Amino acid sequence: MRAFRKYAQANVVLQDSVWSWLALGQHHGLPTRLLDWTYSPLVALHFLTADEALYDQDGLIWRLNIDRTNAALPAPASQLLKREGASVFTVDMISLLGLHDARHDLAFDAEMGWLERLEQDTGQPFLLLLEPPSLDQRIVQQSALFSMLSNPEADLEGWLQDHPDAAQRIIVPADLKWEIRDRLDQVNVTERTLFPDLSGLSQWLRRYYRSRAEAQSAPPDSAERLSPEDERKQPG
């Protein structure tokens, strides 16, 4: 993270906080302790169907219960949420939790030390939900949310097993993926809208014309996907 901050100065964050830099790095593909979530079930389905090479496999969506996740927070964190009338942390809020740490101003990333110290008090890892700053339209369009475990050695799968009431597994059968993808395209949930830049436009066009070419080359007796225009013409 220090190296990323050093070489990314041209992309200055509004607040020189490790949390702001973590969000920026995660947004641009840097491996971090953050995990991407979304408030939108449609966005979740988009990423579920983003890789056509996996269409022969069932998909999985995790639905996280924010209230039950927050119930496992240590007292200082849960009290801050209650005081702010919030259900998730912002960068400003989460930085407040490190302000009284004795090592806060000694190093760029020292403000993260309170995480593991609070974990020692509670005796188990806890999961923080962080709403990232609106760095660009990608984050806004994707209704983005991040999560991070207090301990870098902990894993989310283990945490979910210890808190079974905090999340729900939703299995999406493989044979529904093409239909889901078609319907997402009809309501304009695509790479072009979720990644509103030239990269997103290129991804969308590549997928659209590849799928169209494959449909045109399919044998006459094969099951073909309907285009959005054709599907709207179907009775019922």
N, C-alpha and C positions, 0 to 999 in steps of 0.2 A: 504494500500500500504506500509506503514511503517513496519507493521508486516511481510508482504511478503518479503520485502527487508532484514529484520533482519534474517529471517530463511532460506533464499535462497542464502546465501553468497557463497555456493559451486558452484552456477551457476552465476559467476561474469559476469556482462555485461561490454562491452568495455568502456562505458561512464557512470559514476555514476550520471545519470540524471533521474529525475522522468519519463521522456518520455521513456527512455530505459527500465526502470523497468515496466512501464505500458505495453509496447509491450511484454515483457517477460511474465508478468502475464497473459495477454490476451491470449497469445499463449498456455499457459498451463491450461487454463480454469478458471482463477481467474475472478470473476465479476469486471469489470472496466467500465469506461465511453466510452471505445472504442467499435466500431462496425466493424465487419469483412466484407470486400468486396474483390473482385478479379477482376483483369484485364481480365481474361479469361472467355468467355461465356460458354466454355465447363466445366470449374470448377464449375461455377454457376449451370449448369444443373446437375452436379454430386450431389451437396448438395441438389438440388431440389428432386432428386430421391433416396436419401440416406435411407429414411425410408419407407420400403414397406408397413407399416401399414397405410400410408397416400395415397396409390395409388388410392383409390376410390374418392379422392378429387382433385379439380383443384389446380395447383401450381401457385405461383407468383414470378416473378423475377423483381427486381428494376434495371433499367438501369440509372446510374447517369451521367449527363453531367458535366464533370470536369470544363470546361471553364465557364459555367453558374453558377456553384457552387462557383467558385473563384470570380466571379463578385460581389458577395455579401459580400466579405471579407472587413474588415476595411482597411484603407489606409496602415498602417505599414506592415500588412501581405501581401497584394497584391504587394506592392512595393518590398518586399523581394523576392517574387517569380519572379518578373520581373527582378530584379537585378541578380538573380542566373540563369535565363533562365530555370526555372523549372515550372512544372504544379502542383506538389504536394510537400509537405514538407518532409524533412528527419528529423531524430532526431537532428542532428547538426543544421540544419536551424531553427527548431522550438525553440531550446534552445536559439538561438540568440535573439529572440523576448523578452526574459525575462531578458537579461543581464543588461538592464538599469533600471530594476525595483528596487525600493529602498529597497525592502525586499528580494532580490534575494538570498543573502548569509546567511539569518537568519534561514532558515529551509529547510529541504530536498525538500518539495513540494511547497515552496514559489514561485518558478519560474512559477507556474501556475496562480498566481494572476493577471497577465496582461490580461488573457482571459476575466475575468469578468469586468475589468476596461475598456477594449476596447469595450466590449458590452455596457457599460454605455454610451460611446461616440457615438456609432452608434445607440443606442436605440433599438436594437433587437439582438437576438442570431445569431451567424454565425457558419458555419460548416467548420472545418479544415480537410483536407485529409492528412494523414501521411503514408509515405512508411516506413515500419518497417525495422530495420536492419536484415541482413540475419543470424538470430540466429541459424538456422539449415536448413536442406533440406526441411522440411515441408513448411516453409514460401516461399522458392524458388520455389518448385514444384507447390504450390497453387497460385502463382502470387499474393501474398497477398497485401492488402491495408487496412488501418484503417481509420475510420472517427470518429470525436469527436465534439460534440457541445460545444460552449463556456460556456454555463450555465448548471450545473449539474441537474437543475430542468426542463430544456427544454426536449422535446421529438422529435425524428426525424420525426415522422408522422406529428406533428404539423408544423415543419419547412418545410417539403415538401409541405404541403397544402399552406403555405405562399409563396412558390417559385415553382409554378406548372411547370415552364419551365425548372427546374433543373433536373427533373427525369421523367422517363417513366415507366409505369406499363406494364409488359408483362405477360399475363395470359397463362398458359400452361394447356390445357385440361387434365383431369384425364386419358382419354382413350389413350393418347399419351405417358404416363410415361413408360410403359413397353418397347415400341419401343425405346424411348430415352435411357433408361438404357442399352438395348442391344447394341445400336450403340456406346455408350460411352465405353462399355467393348471392343468392336471391335477395337477402336482406343486407347485402353490402358489408358483410364482415369478412374482409379479405386482407391479403398482404398490403394492398394499396391503401386501405383505410387505417389499418393498425400500425403500419410503418410508413407514415405519410412523407416519404422522401423518394429519391430516385431509386434507391436500393429496393424499397418496398414495391414500387411500381414495376421494376424489372422482375422481381420474384413473382408478382401476380401475373404479368404477361407471359412469363416462361411457363408457369403452371397452366394457365388458360389455354394457350395454343398447343402445349404438349398433350393435354387431355383431349382437346378437340381433334388433334391429328390421330390420336389413338382410337377415338370413337369412330372416325371416318374410315379407318383401316380395319375395323372389327368385322368378322364374318357376318353375313346377313342374319343368320339364325342365332347370333349371340345376344345376350342381354345388354342393351345399350343404355347409357345414362341419358336422361332428358336434359336438354338445355333449359336455362331459366325461362326462355320464351315459350318453348314447347310445353313445359310443365304447367305454365299459367293457362294454357289452352285446354288442359285436361278437364273433363266433366267432373263435377262434384267438388 
